[in-house]
Amino acid sequence: MIYFFADNHYGVHPGKVIFEHLPESLKNNITFREDDWSVLEQAPWEENCDLLILDMIGATCNLPHPGPEAEKRIRRYLEEGGNMLLLHGSSAAFWQWDWWRKIVGFRWVRPNDPDGIEASTHPVKPYDLRICKVRHPLAEKLIPCQFPEDEIYTNLEQVCPATVLMDTYIEEGVFPQCLENATPWGGKFVHFIPGHSAAVTADPSVIANITAIAEYLMN
């Protein structure tokens, strides 16, 4: 079973749009919740979870940050070697938890960051997603993308070693947009960062890449 938790991301619903456009073979194995942490906090989802997908940033969109019970279950899932697909800003899904901020590869830094790190930025403009020159089995399954305009997540903080699989070049510099890093317990985080507007999250190339990543993490 795949569990997919998302917030409405200021009314553009990127997680919901992605979920609705996934192939039925994958979608049929997903429990999806938007703006609802009750399953995350109260149900024993970690006992039968084959993959956890997030498209959320804690304490945004007038939603509470997931609480202590969610933290226990997330930590248990990861300690048992669980894998996670982190979409858009989900490296900040649980930014209030000290241990989480240290393990998520490149993290989106909130303006009120507890560690006092300068906030990340998101210029809005057209951009391309490029496959990096890297020897990695997932990179062979990804496809380049071209976006007319969207938020571009930039100036993330690198908190642990990571392999960058896709990046973008814009006037401000070169920024990772898809990457993998290992958890301290032997699992994997794969981050796929593009995806704010519906025009991007419904793009067939985005859906193809997310599908490829999900299948990679479940094999």
Stockholm file with secondary structure:
# STOCKHOLM 1.0

chainA/1-219         MIYFFADNHYGVHPGKVIFEHLPESLKNNITFREDDWSVLEQAPWEENCDLLILDMIGATCNLPHPGPEAEKRIRRYLEEGGNMLLLHGSSAAFWQWDWWRKIVGFRWVRPNDPDGIEASTHPVKPYDLRICKVRHPLAEKLIPCQFPEDEIYTNLEQVCPATVLMDTYIEEGVFPQCLENATPWGGKFVHFIPGHSAAVTADPSVIANITAIAEYLMN
#=GR chainA/1-219 SS CEEEEECCTTTTCHHHHHHHHSCHHHHTTEEEEESCCHHHHHSCGGGSCSEEEEECCTTCTTCCCCCHHHHHHHHHHHHTTCCEEEETTGGGTTTTSHHHHTTSSEECCCTTCTTCCCCCBCCEEEEEEEECSCCCTTGGGCCCEEEEEEECCBCCEECSCCEEEEEEEETTEEEEEEEEEECTTSCEEEEECCCCSHHHHTCHHHHHHHHHHHHHHHC
#=GC SS_cons         CEEEEECCTTTTCHHHHHHHHSCHHHHTTEEEEESCCHHHHHSCGGGSCSEEEEECCTTCTTCCCCCHHHHHHHHHHHHTTCCEEEETTGGGTTTTSHHHHTTSSEECCCTTCTTCCCCCBCCEEEEEEEECSCCCTTGGGCCCEEEEEEECCBCCEECSCCEEEEEEEETTEEEEEEEEEECTTSCEEEEECCCCSHHHHTCHHHHHHHHHHHHHHHC
//
